[in-house]
Amino acid sequence: MASNYKFESRDERIERMQRDNPGRPIELCTAVVDGLWEKRQELVNSRIPERFKDASMSDLGYLEKDVMDAIQEIFEPPSENNKVGVIFCGPTGSGKTHAAYAVIHMLCEKNPEIIAFMTTYAEAFSSLKNEFTHDSYDEFSSVWDKLNNNSGTYDGLLFVDDVSSQKLTEFEVDKLLQFLEKRFNSYMPFLLTTNISPENFKMVFGERLASRLLGYCEVVEFNKADKRLESTQKI
């Protein structure tokens, strides 16, 4: 379930391990896979803000199907579908971040290796400015590496929360376009949340980036209040 098709289910991973190691007991393969995944799940969960620790797809009310369909679509083989990203759009308080972390929980349960990197837009670009100022952007595990996948180890799902609703600087547009273009072309999935409505993408992102976002992404609009989200909404 990923752009490059190397993300396997638990059972598929166990089967492959046993196939690659003839004679190894299935019980041992199972124990190895479960141990590796448990550590990875703990790492992913440790990076989820406390407010969203219990976020669940069942919380999403009327939007659950739309969100699920969008996420499933970006993991379809490229020959069947050219969508690479999902964008949750909506005003403050509409539940976009809660929905995004519900997706993270769902994918982490399926296979924690699907999750490459999670960050907020403000945190990411604060780090990027520092990395490009000090020429440290090309180091392994830099924020730029995690966004742009220079090292080839971050091709899973990228989640960037709260993309700015202000007109972006030239640096921001350039870097957004650069790493998203690479993800578009390499079918590396990503999830964004933003207060920017689709009709305003061009004004904020510029024509070139807006065109790619609308062409290569599934957009889910959070425009309605849902009682099941009232106690958990953030943005």
FILO-190356 format. One record per atom (N, C-alpha, C, O): residue in three letters; x, y negated, z negated. Coordinates in steps of 0.05 Angstrom, whole numbers, padded with zeros to 5 digits, always signed. Each point is the difference from the previous one (the first is absolute). Layout:
REM FILO-190356
ALAXYZ ...
***
This chain:
REM FILO-190356
MET+00017+00024+00000 MET-00017-00024+00000 MET+00017-00025+00000 MET+00002-00014-00020 ALA+00011+00008+00042 ALA+00016-00024+00003 ALA+00008-00004+00028 ALA-00003+00017+00017 SER+00014-00041-00012 SER+00006-00008+00027 SER+00020+00019+00013 SER-00003+00007+00024 ASN+00023+00002-00038 ASN+00020+00018+00011 ASN-00005+00029-00007 ASN+00017+00017+00006 TYR-00039-00011-00018 TYR-00010+00027-00005 TYR+00019+00017-00018 TYR+00001+00024+00003 LYS+00014-00037-00020 LYS+00017+00016-00018 LYS-00012+00002-00028 LYS+00011+00013-00017 PHE-00034-00026+00012 PHE-00013+00001-00026 PHE-00019+00023+00000 PHE-00020+00000+00014 GLU+00026+00019-00031 GLU-00016+00024-00001 GLU-00017+00001-00025 GLU+00005-00014-00020 SER-00026+00031+00021 SER-00015+00005-00025 SER+00017+00017-00018 SER+00020+00011+00008 ARG-00029-00008-00033 ARG+00014+00016-00019 ARG+00003+00029+00011 ARG+00022+00011-00001 ASP-00044+00000+00010 ASP+00001+00028+00010 ASP+00018+00003+00024 ASP+00014+00020+00003 GLU-00015-00040+00015 GLU+00018+00001+00024 GLU+00029-00001-00008 GLU+00017+00014+00011 ARG-00010-00031-00031 ARG+00027-00002-00009 ARG+00009+00027-00012 ARG+00023+00009+00005 ILE-00040+00003-00021 ILE+00007+00026-00013 ILE+00005+00021+00022 ILE+00019+00016-00001 GLU-00037-00015+00021 GLU+00002+00019+00021 GLU+00026-00004+00016 GLU+00013+00020+00007 ARG-00006-00045-00001 ARG+00024-00006+00015 ARG+00025+00009-00016 ARG+00019+00011+00011 MET-00019-00017-00037 MET+00022+00007-00017 MET+00004+00031+00000 MET+00023+00010+00001 GLN-00044+00004-00003 GLN+00002+00029+00000 GLN+00009+00010+00028 GLN+00015+00019+00001 ARG-00025-00032+00020 ARG+00008+00008+00027 ARG+00029-00005+00005 ARG+00014+00016+00013 ASP-00003-00038-00024 ASP+00028-00007+00004 ASP+00018+00016-00018 ASP+00025+00000+00004 ASN-00036+00013-00024 ASN+00016+00015-00019 ASN-00012+00028-00003 ASN-00012+00007-00021 PRO+00015+00010+00041 PRO-00011+00027-00001 PRO+00007+00015-00025 PRO+00024+00001-00008 GLY-00043+00011-00004 GLY+00006+00016-00024 GLY-00004-00016-00026 GLY-00002+00012-00022 ARG+00000-00039+00024 ARG-00004-00015-00024 ARG-00029+00003-00010 ARG-00018-00003+00016 PRO+00013+00010-00040 PRO-00027+00005-00010 PRO-00017-00025+00003 PRO+00009-00022-00004 ILE-00034+00026+00010 ILE-00019-00022+00004 ILE-00003-00016-00026 ILE-00004-00024+00000 GLU+00007+00038-00023 GLU-00002-00013-00026 GLU+00022-00020-00004 GLU-00004-00022-00011 LEU+00028+00029+00020 LEU+00023-00019-00002 LEU-00004-00024+00018 LEU+00006-00023-00008 CYS-00014+00028+00033 CYS-00005-00022+00019 CYS-00021-00019-00012 CYS+00002-00024+00002 THR-00023+00035-00013 THR-00021-00016-00012 THR+00010-00017-00023 THR-00007-00024-00002 ALA+00023+00036-00015 ALA+00011-00014-00023 ALA+00018-00023+00009 ALA+00000-00022-00012 VAL+00017+00026+00033 VAL+00018-00020+00010 VAL-00016-00024+00011 VAL+00005-00023-00006 VAL-00024+00029+00023 VAL-00016-00021+00013 VAL-00016-00015-00021 VAL+00000-00025+00000 ASP-00012+00039-00019 ASP-00016-00014-00020 ASP+00018-00018-00018 ASP-00009-00022-00008 GLY+00033+00031+00003 GLY+00018-00016-00017 GLY+00008-00025+00015 GLY+00001-00022-00012 LEU+00006+00024+00037 LEU+00008-00023+00016 LEU-00023-00020+00003 LEU+00004-00024-00003 TRP-00027+00034+00008 TRP-00023-00017+00004 TRP-00009-00014-00026 TRP-00008-00023+00000 GLU+00011+00037-00022 GLU-00008-00012-00025 GLU+00018-00024-00006 GLU-00009-00020-00010 LYS+00035+00023+00015 LYS+00018-00022-00005 LYS-00006-00024+00018 LYS+00001-00023-00008 ARG-00007+00029+00034 ARG-00007-00021+00019 ARG-00026-00013-00008 ARG-00002-00025+00002 GLN-00018+00040-00010 GLN-00025-00012-00009 GLN+00004-00018-00024 GLN-00013-00021-00002 GLU+00029+00030-00017 GLU+00006-00016-00023 GLU+00013-00027+00008 GLU-00006-00021-00012 LEU+00024+00022+00032 LEU+00013-00025+00009 LEU-00020-00018+00013 LEU-00001-00024-00006 VAL-00016+00034+00024 VAL-00021-00017+00013 VAL-00018-00011-00021 VAL-00006-00024+00000 ASN-00004+00040-00018 ASN-00019-00009-00020 ASN+00012-00021-00019 ASN-00014-00018-00010 SER+00040+00020+00005 SER+00013-00019-00018 SER+00001-00028+00013 SER+00003-00020-00014 ARG-00006+00018+00040 ARG+00001-00025+00014 ARG-00028-00012+00005 ARG-00002-00022+00012 ILE-00018+00035-00021 ILE-00028-00010+00003 ILE-00006-00017-00024 ILE+00003+00009-00023 PRO-00012-00034+00027 PRO-00007-00018-00023 PRO-00020+00013-00018 PRO-00018+00015+00009 GLU+00020-00020-00035 GLU-00017+00012-00020 GLU-00030-00004+00007 GLU-00016+00019-00005 ARG+00009-00042+00015 ARG-00028-00005+00007 ARG-00012+00020+00019 ARG-00024+00004+00001 PHE+00041+00008+00016 PHE-00010+00017+00021 PHE+00008+00029-00004 PHE-00001+00016+00019 LYS+00009-00009-00043 LYS+00009+00028-00006 LYS-00022+00020+00006 LYS+00006+00023+00007 ASP-00031-00031-00011 ASP-00022+00019+00003 ASP-00017-00006+00025 ASP-00022+00011+00003 ALA+00032-00027+00016 ALA-00014-00006+00024 ALA-00006+00026+00016 ALA+00017+00016+00003 SER-00042-00014+00005 SER-00009+00025+00014 SER-00016-00008+00025 SER-00014-00020+00000 MET+00015+00037+00020 MET-00016-00004+00024 MET-00030-00001-00007 MET-00015-00014+00013 SER+00007+00028-00033 SER-00028+00000-00008 SER-00009-00026-00011 SER-00024-00005-00003 ASP+00043-00013-00004 ASP-00007-00027-00010 ASP-00009-00019+00022 ASP-00012-00021-00005 LEU+00016+00029+00030 LEU-00002-00020+00022 LEU-00028-00004+00010 LEU-00005-00017+00017 GLY-00014+00033-00027 GLY-00028-00005+00008 GLY-00005+00001+00029 GLY+00008+00020+00014 TYR-00021-00040-00003 TYR-00008+00000+00028 TYR+00024+00000+00019 TYR-00003+00006+00024 LEU+00027-00013-00034 LEU+00023-00002+00018 LEU+00017+00026+00000 LEU+00019+00002+00016 GLU-00026+00018-00032 GLU+00016+00024-00001 GLU+00004+00013+00027 GLU+00022+00007+00007 LYS-00043-00004+00008 LYS+00002+00013+00026 LYS+00017-00017+00020 LYS+00017+00011+00014 ASP-00022-00037-00014 ASP+00016-00017+00018 ASP+00030+00002-00006 ASP+00016+00002+00018 VAL-00010-00003-00044 VAL+00028+00001-00008 VAL+00012+00027+00007 VAL+00022+00002+00011 MET-00036+00020-00017 MET+00010+00026+00006 MET+00004+00005+00030 MET+00020+00011+00008 ASP-00039-00020+00008 ASP+00002+00003+00029 ASP+00024-00015+00010 ASP+00015+00010+00018 ALA-00010-00035-00028 ALA+00022-00016+00009 ALA+00027+00013-00007 ALA+00018+00001+00017 ILE-00016+00009-00041 ILE+00025+00013-00009 ILE+00005+00025+00016 ILE+00023+00005+00008 GLN-00043+00011-00004 GLN+00003+00024+00016 GLN+00009-00006+00028 GLN+00016+00015+00012 GLU-00026-00036-00001 GLU+00006-00007+00028 GLU+00030-00006+00005 GLU+00011+00007+00020 ILE+00001-00021-00040 ILE+00028-00008+00005 ILE+00019+00024-00003 ILE+00024-00002+00007 PHE-00034+00025-00016 PHE+00017+00023-00002 PHE-00006+00020+00023 PHE+00010+00023-00001 GLU-00026-00031+00020 GLU-00005+00017+00023 GLU+00024+00000+00018 GLU+00016-00019+00000 PRO-00011+00041+00016 PRO+00022+00000+00018 PRO-00001-00023+00020 PRO-00022-00007+00009 PRO+00045-00005-00002 PRO+00000-00023+00018 PRO-00014+00005+00026 PRO-00011-00018+00012 SER+00012+00043-00002 SER-00012+00006+00026 SER-00031-00003-00001 SER-00013-00004+00020 GLU+00002+00005-00044 GLU-00029-00003-00004 GLU-00008-00027-00009 GLU-00024-00007+00002 ASN+00042-00009-00013 ASN-00007-00025-00012 ASN+00024-00018-00003 ASN+00021+00009-00008 ASN-00024-00035+00014 ASN+00022-00018-00002 ASN-00001-00018-00024 ASN+00015-00019-00002 LYS-00034+00024-00016 LYS-00002-00016-00025 LYS+00023+00009-00019 LYS+00004+00023-00004 VAL+00009-00043-00008 VAL+00023+00006-00017 VAL-00005-00011-00028 VAL+00009+00012-00020 GLY-00023-00034+00017 GLY-00005-00012-00026 GLY-00029-00004-00007 GLY-00018+00002+00017 VAL+00014-00007-00042 VAL-00027-00007-00011 VAL+00003-00026-00015 VAL+00018-00004-00015 ILE-00037-00014+00020 ILE+00000-00026-00014 ILE-00027-00003-00014 ILE-00021+00002+00011 PHE+00023-00006-00038 PHE-00024-00006-00016 PHE-00002-00031-00002 PHE+00018-00013-00012 CYS-00039+00002+00023 CYS-00004-00029+00000 CYS-00024-00007-00018 CYS-00020+00015+00000 GLY+00021-00037-00013 GLY-00023-00009-00016 GLY+00007-00021-00020 GLY+00024-00004-00006 PRO-00044-00010-00004 PRO+00005-00022-00019 PRO+00009+00011-00027 PRO-00001+00024-00006 THR+00011-00042-00010 THR+00007+00006-00028 THR-00023+00014-00014 THR-00023-00009+00001 GLY+00029+00031-00015 GLY-00020+00014-00016 GLY-00015+00021+00015 GLY-00019+00012-00010 SER+00027-00006+00035 SER-00015+00019+00016 SER+00010+00029-00002 SER-00012+00018+00011 GLY+00033-00014-00026 GLY+00009+00028-00006 GLY+00020+00012+00018 GLY+00003+00024+00001 LYS+00011-00041+00015 LYS+00019+00011+00019 LYS+00024+00015-00013 LYS+00007+00022+00009 THR+00005-00034-00029 THR+00023+00013-00013 THR-00009+00025-00014 THR+00014+00020+00001 HIS-00037-00020-00014 HIS-00010+00024-00013 HIS-00003+00022+00021 HIS+00008+00023-00005 ALA-00020-00029+00027 ALA-00003+00019+00022 ALA+00027+00011+00010 ALA+00003+00024+00005 ALA+00016-00042-00003 ALA+00026+00008+00010 ALA+00013+00020-00019 ALA+00012+00020+00009 TYR-00013-00025-00035 TYR+00012+00019-00019 TYR-00016+00026-00002 TYR+00011+00020-00007 ALA-00037-00022+00013 ALA-00016+00025+00002 ALA+00011+00017+00022 ALA+00002+00025-00002 VAL+00005-00038+00025 VAL+00012+00015+00022 VAL+00027+00012-00008 VAL+00006+00022+00007 ILE+00010-00038-00021 ILE+00026+00009-00008 ILE-00003+00025-00018 ILE+00015+00020+00004 HIS-00033-00021-00023 HIS-00005+00024-00017 HIS-00008+00024+00017 HIS+00010+00022-00005 MET-00028-00026+00024 MET-00009+00022+00016 MET+00023+00013+00016 MET+00002+00024+00001 LEU+00014-00041+00012 LEU+00022+00010+00016 LEU+00022+00013-00017 LEU+00012+00020+00008 CYS-00008-00032-00031 CYS+00021+00011-00018 CYS-00008+00028-00010 CYS+00017+00017-00003 GLU-00043-00013-00001 GLU-00009+00026-00008 GLU+00004+00020+00022 GLU+00006+00024-00004 LYS-00011-00033+00029 LYS+00003+00018+00023 LYS+00029+00007+00006 LYS+00007+00023+00004 ASN+00010-00044-00005 ASN+00029+00003+00004 ASN+00013-00026-00008 ASN-00002-00019+00015 PRO+00016+00018-00038 PRO+00012-00025-00009 PRO+00022-00011+00019 PRO+00007-00023-00001 GLU+00004+00040+00018 GLU+00020-00009+00019 GLU-00011-00018+00022 GLU+00015-00013+00014 ILE-00042+00013-00012 ILE-00012-00018+00020 ILE+00004-00029-00007 ILE+00001-00017+00017 ILE+00002+00011-00043 ILE+00002-00028-00009 ILE+00030-00008+00001 ILE+00017+00011-00014 ALA-00011-00030+00032 ALA+00027-00009+00003 ALA+00007-00023-00019 ALA+00021+00001-00013 PHE-00038-00021+00011 PHE+00007-00024-00015 PHE-00025-00016-00006 PHE-00017-00002+00018 MET+00015-00009-00042 MET-00022-00017-00008 MET+00011-00026-00010 MET+00019+00000-00016 THR-00031-00022+00024 THR+00010-00026-00009 THR-00022-00021+00004 THR-00020+00005+00013 THR+00024-00029-00025 THR-00018-00022+00006 THR+00015-00017+00021 THR+00025+00001+00002 TYR-00040-00017+00013 TYR+00012-00017+00020 TYR+00019-00020-00013 TYR+00022-00004+00010 ALA-00030-00008-00032 ALA+00017-00020-00014 ALA+00026+00012-00009 ALA+00021-00012+00004 GLU-00022+00036-00016 GLU+00024+00013-00010 GLU+00018+00008+00024 GLU+00025-00004-00002 ALA-00037+00015+00023 ALA+00016+00009+00023 ALA+00015-00024+00013 ALA+00024+00003+00005 PHE-00038-00025-00001 PHE+00013-00022+00015 PHE+00019-00016-00018 PHE+00018-00013+00010 SER-00022+00013-00036 SER+00019-00012-00018 SER+00026+00016+00002 SER+00022-00012+00001 SER-00024+00039-00001 SER+00024+00016+00002 SER+00013-00002+00028 SER+00025-00001+00002 LEU-00041-00001+00018 LEU+00011-00002+00027 LEU+00016-00026+00004 LEU+00022+00001+00011 LYS-00032-00022-00021 LYS+00014-00026+00002 LYS+00028+00002-00014 LYS+00019-00010+00011 ASN-00019+00023-00033 ASN+00026+00004-00015 ASN+00018+00019+00016 ASN+00024-00006+00002 GLU-00035+00028+00009 GLU+00017+00019+00015 GLU+00012-00013+00025 GLU+00023+00005+00006 PHE-00039-00020+00008 PHE+00010-00012+00025 PHE+00019-00023-00006 PHE+00017-00006+00016 THR-00021-00008-00038 THR+00018-00021-00008 THR+00028+00011-00007 THR+00020-00012+00006 HIS-00020+00036-00019 HIS+00025+00011-00009 HIS+00010+00024+00017 HIS+00018+00015-00008 ASP-00031-00012+00032 ASP+00008+00021+00019 ASP+00000+00028-00013 ASP+00017+00017+00006 SER-00036-00012-00023 SER-00003+00026-00013 SER-00024+00016+00011 SER-00006+00021-00010 TYR-00006-00032+00031 TYR-00025+00012+00010 TYR+00005+00028+00013 TYR-00018+00016+00002 ASP+00043-00011+00008 ASP+00004+00025+00013 ASP+00011+00022-00018 ASP+00008+00021+00009 GLU-00009-00026-00035 GLU+00009+00021-00019 GLU-00022+00021-00003 GLU-00024-00006+00002 PHE+00032+00030-00008 PHE-00019+00022-00005 PHE-00018-00007-00023 PHE+00009-00009-00021 SER-00035+00013+00024 SER-00020-00005-00020 SER-00005-00029-00007 SER-00012-00007-00020 SER+00021-00011+00038 SER-00007-00028-00003 SER-00030-00002+00007 SER-00011+00018+00011 VAL-00001-00040-00019 VAL-00028-00004+00007 VAL-00003+00000+00031 VAL-00020+00011+00010 TRP+00039-00023+00004 TRP-00002+00000+00029 TRP+00001+00029+00011 TRP-00014+00006+00019 ASP+00031+00011-00031 ASP+00001+00028+00008 ASP-00027+00013-00004 ASP-00010+00015+00017 LYS-00003-00020-00040 LYS-00025+00012-00007 LYS-00023-00009+00019 LYS-00018+00015+00006 LEU+00020-00040+00003 LEU-00020-00010+00018 LEU+00005+00008+00029 LEU-00018+00008+00014 ASN+00043-00010-00006 ASN+00008+00004+00028 ASN+00010+00028+00006 ASN+00004+00008+00023 ASN+00001+00008-00045 ASN+00009+00027+00003 ASN+00026+00003+00015 ASN+00003+00017+00018 ASN+00017-00034-00024 ASN+00026+00002+00013 ASN+00013+00027-00005 ASN+00013+00011+00017 SER-00016-00001-00041 SER+00014+00025-00008 SER-00015+00025+00009 SER+00011+00022-00002 GLY-00036-00025+00011 GLY-00015+00023+00008 GLY-00013+00016-00022 GLY-00010+00022+00004 THR+00011-00033-00029 THR-00011+00014-00023 THR-00026-00012-00010 THR-00011+00009-00020 TYR+00001-00030+00034 TYR-00025-00013-00009 TYR-00021-00001+00022 TYR-00012-00021+00005 ASP+00008+00043+00009 ASP-00019+00001+00022 ASP-00028+00008-00009 ASP-00017+00004+00017 GLY+00013+00000-00042 GLY-00027+00006-00010 GLY-00017-00026-00002 GLY+00007-00020+00012 LEU-00028+00021-00027 LEU-00019-00022-00002 LEU+00013-00023-00015 LEU+00010+00003-00022 LEU-00010-00027+00034 LEU+00008-00025-00013 LEU-00025-00015-00008 LEU-00018-00004+00015 PHE+00017-00004-00041 PHE-00022-00016-00010 PHE+00010-00027-00009 PHE+00017-00002-00017 VAL-00028-00019+00030 VAL+00006-00028-00008 VAL-00025-00013-00008 VAL-00019-00004+00016 ASP+00017-00004-00042 ASP-00024-00012-00011 ASP+00001-00030+00002 ASP+00021-00013-00004 ASP-00044+00001+00009 ASP-00005-00029-00002 ASP+00018-00016+00019 ASP+00015-00018-00008 VAL-00017+00025+00034 VAL+00014-00016+00020 VAL-00010-00028+00000 VAL-00024-00005-00001 SER+00042-00014+00002 SER-00006-00029-00005 SER-00022-00010+00019 SER-00001+00007+00023 SER-00017-00024-00035 SER-00021-00012+00016 SER+00009-00028+00009 SER-00015-00014+00014 GLN+00039+00005-00022 GLN+00010-00025+00009 GLN+00015+00003+00027 GLN+00008+00022+00006 LYS-00006-00043+00009 LYS+00015+00001+00025 LYS+00028+00008-00006 LYS+00014-00012-00017 LEU-00004+00033+00031 LEU+00026+00012-00007 LEU+00023-00017+00011 LEU-00003-00014+00019 THR+00026+00016-00033 THR+00024-00013+00009 THR+00011+00015+00024 THR-00009+00023+00006 GLU+00027-00035+00008 GLU+00013+00013+00023 GLU+00014+00026-00008 GLU-00001+00020+00014 PHE+00014-00021-00037 PHE+00013+00024-00011 PHE-00020+00022-00004 PHE+00005+00023+00007 GLU-00027-00029-00020 GLU-00020+00020-00006 GLU-00012+00013+00025 GLU-00002+00024+00002 VAL-00005-00041+00017 VAL-00011+00010+00025 VAL+00020+00018+00014 VAL-00007+00021+00011 ASP+00032-00030-00010 ASP+00021+00015+00014 ASP+00004+00028-00013 ASP+00001+00020+00014 LYS+00000-00019-00040 LYS+00006+00025-00014 LYS-00025+00019+00001 LYS+00002+00024+00003 LEU-00026-00036-00007 LEU-00024+00016+00002 LEU-00002+00013+00028 LEU-00005+00024+00003 LEU+00009-00041+00017 LEU-00002+00010+00028 LEU+00021+00022+00005 LEU-00005+00020+00013 GLN+00029-00024-00024 GLN+00022+00019+00005 GLN-00006+00027-00012 GLN+00002+00020+00014 PHE-00009-00019-00040 PHE-00004+00027-00012 PHE-00026+00012+00008 PHE-00002+00025+00002 LEU-00019-00041+00003 LEU-00025+00012+00009 LEU+00002+00010+00029 LEU-00012+00020+00007 GLU+00027-00035+00009 GLU+00004+00009+00028 GLU+00014+00027+00000 GLU-00007+00018+00016 LYS+00026-00014-00033 LYS+00014+00026-00002 LYS-00019+00022-00009 LYS+00000+00022+00011 ARG-00017-00029-00030 ARG-00020+00020-00009 ARG-00021+00006+00021 ARG-00008+00023+00004 PHE-00001-00044+00011 PHE-00018+00005+00022 PHE+00012+00020+00020 PHE-00012+00019+00008 ASN+00037-00025+00000 ASN+00012+00015+00022 ASN+00009+00028-00009 ASN+00001+00018+00017 SER+00004-00014-00043 SER+00009+00026-00009 SER-00022+00015-00014 SER+00004+00022-00011 TYR-00029-00033+00011 TYR-00023+00013-00013 TYR+00006+00006-00030 TYR-00005+00022-00009 MET+00016-00042-00005 MET+00004+00002-00028 MET-00023-00014-00014 MET-00002-00024+00003 PRO-00015+00038-00018 PRO-00025-00012-00011 PRO+00005-00021-00021 PRO+00019+00001-00016 PHE-00038-00020+00015 PHE+00001-00021-00021 PHE-00028-00008-00008 PHE-00019+00003+00015 LEU+00018-00015-00039 LEU-00026-00011-00010 LEU+00006-00027-00011 LEU+00018-00004-00016 LEU-00034-00016+00024 LEU+00002-00027-00009 LEU-00026-00009-00013 LEU-00022+00009+00009 THR+00023-00026-00029 THR-00024-00014-00009 THR+00005-00030+00003 THR+00022-00010-00003 THR-00044-00005+00009 THR+00003-00028+00004 THR-00027-00014-00003 THR-00021+00011+00005 ASN+00022-00037-00013 ASN-00024-00016-00001 ASN-00006-00013+00027 ASN-00021-00012+00003 ILE+00039+00016+00016 ILE-00003-00012+00026 ILE-00021+00016+00016 ILE+00001+00025+00002 SER-00021-00039+00009 SER-00020+00014+00016 SER+00010+00004+00028 SER+00017-00016+00009 PRO-00025+00037+00005 PRO+00010+00006+00027 PRO-00001-00024+00019 PRO+00018-00003+00016 GLU-00039-00013-00018 GLU-00002-00023+00019 GLU+00021-00021-00006 GLU+00004-00018+00017 ASN+00009+00019-00040 ASN+00021-00019-00006 ASN+00028+00011+00002 ASN+00020-00013-00006 PHE-00017+00038+00015 PHE+00026+00012+00003 PHE+00018-00017+00018 PHE+00024-00005-00006 LYS-00034-00004+00029 LYS+00016-00015+00019 LYS+00011-00026-00013 LYS+00023-00007+00005 MET-00040-00006-00021 MET+00009-00025-00012 MET+00022+00004-00020 MET+00019-00016-00002 VAL-00021+00038-00014 VAL+00020+00005-00021 VAL+00024+00015+00010 VAL+00023-00008-00006 PHE-00027+00028+00023 PHE+00022+00018+00008 PHE+00013-00009+00027 PHE+00022+00009+00006 GLY-00036-00025+00009 GLY+00009-00007+00027 GLY-00011+00020+00019 GLY-00009+00022-00007 GLU+00008-00030+00032 GLU-00015+00016+00021 GLU+00013+00028+00004 GLU-00015+00019+00002 ARG+00041-00017-00001 ARG+00013+00025+00006 ARG-00006+00021-00022 ARG-00008+00022+00006 LEU+00013-00029-00032 LEU-00004+00018-00021 LEU-00029+00007-00004 LEU-00007+00023-00006 ALA-00010-00044+00008 ALA-00029+00005-00003 ALA-00010+00020+00021 ALA-00016+00017-00007 SER+00025-00020+00031 SER-00008+00018+00022 SER+00007+00029-00007 SER-00015+00018+00005 ARG+00039-00014-00015 ARG+00009+00027-00007 ARG-00015+00011-00024 ARG-00007+00024+00000 LEU+00002-00040-00020 LEU-00015+00009-00023 LEU-00028+00009+00007 LEU-00009+00021-00008 LEU-00004-00037+00025 LEU-00027+00007+00008 LEU-00001+00023+00019 LEU-00020+00015+00002 GLY+00042-00012+00014 GLY+00000+00022+00019 GLY+00009+00026-00011 GLY-00010+00021+00010 TYR+00027-00021-00030 TYR+00012+00025-00010 TYR-00010+00008-00028 TYR+00009+00020-00011 CYS-00027-00036+00000 CYS-00009+00006-00027 CYS-00031+00004-00002 CYS-00015-00012+00016 GLU+00008+00028-00035 GLU-00029+00002-00007 GLU-00005-00021-00022 GLU+00015-00001-00020 VAL-00035-00016+00024 VAL-00006-00021-00019 VAL-00026+00008-00015 VAL-00020+00006+00012 VAL+00022-00006-00039 VAL-00023+00005-00017 VAL-00006-00026-00015 VAL+00017-00010-00015 GLU-00041-00001+00019 GLU-00007-00025-00012 GLU-00016+00005-00026 GLU-00019+00015+00000 PHE+00028-00028-00021 PHE-00012+00002-00026 PHE-00017-00026-00005 PHE+00010-00020-00011 ASN-00034+00021+00020 ASN-00017-00024+00000 ASN-00023+00001-00020 ASN-00013-00020-00004 LYS+00008+00044-00007 LYS-00024+00003-00017 LYS+00009+00006-00029 LYS+00021+00012-00004 ALA-00038-00019-00015 ALA+00004+00008-00027 ALA-00010+00029-00004 ALA-00021+00007+00011 ASP+00034+00008-00027 ASP-00009+00027-00006 ASP+00003+00004-00030 ASP+00021-00003-00012 LYS-00043+00011-00001 LYS-00001+00002-00029 LYS+00021+00019-00011 LYS+00010-00003-00022 ARG-00003+00023+00038 ARG+00020+00020-00009 ARG+00028-00012+00000 ARG+00018+00012-00011 LEU-00014-00035+00023 LEU+00026-00013+00001 LEU+00002-00024-00019 LEU+00022-00010-00005 GLU-00044+00002-00006 GLU+00000-00025-00015 GLU+00019-00001-00023 GLU+00012-00021-00006 SER-00008+00044-00007 SER+00018+00000-00024 SER+00029+00005+00007 SER+00018-00002-00017 THR-00013+00007+00043 THR+00028+00007+00008 THR+00011-00018+00021 THR+00024+00003+00007 GLN-00039-00022+00003 GLN+00009-00016+00022 GLN+00023-00018-00009 GLN+00001-00010-00023 LYS+00018+00006+00042 LYS+00022-00019-00006 LYS+00000-00022+00021 LYS+00001-00024-00007 ILE-00003+00031+00033 ILE+00000-00020+00020 ILE-00022+00006+00021 ILE-00003-00015+00019 
***
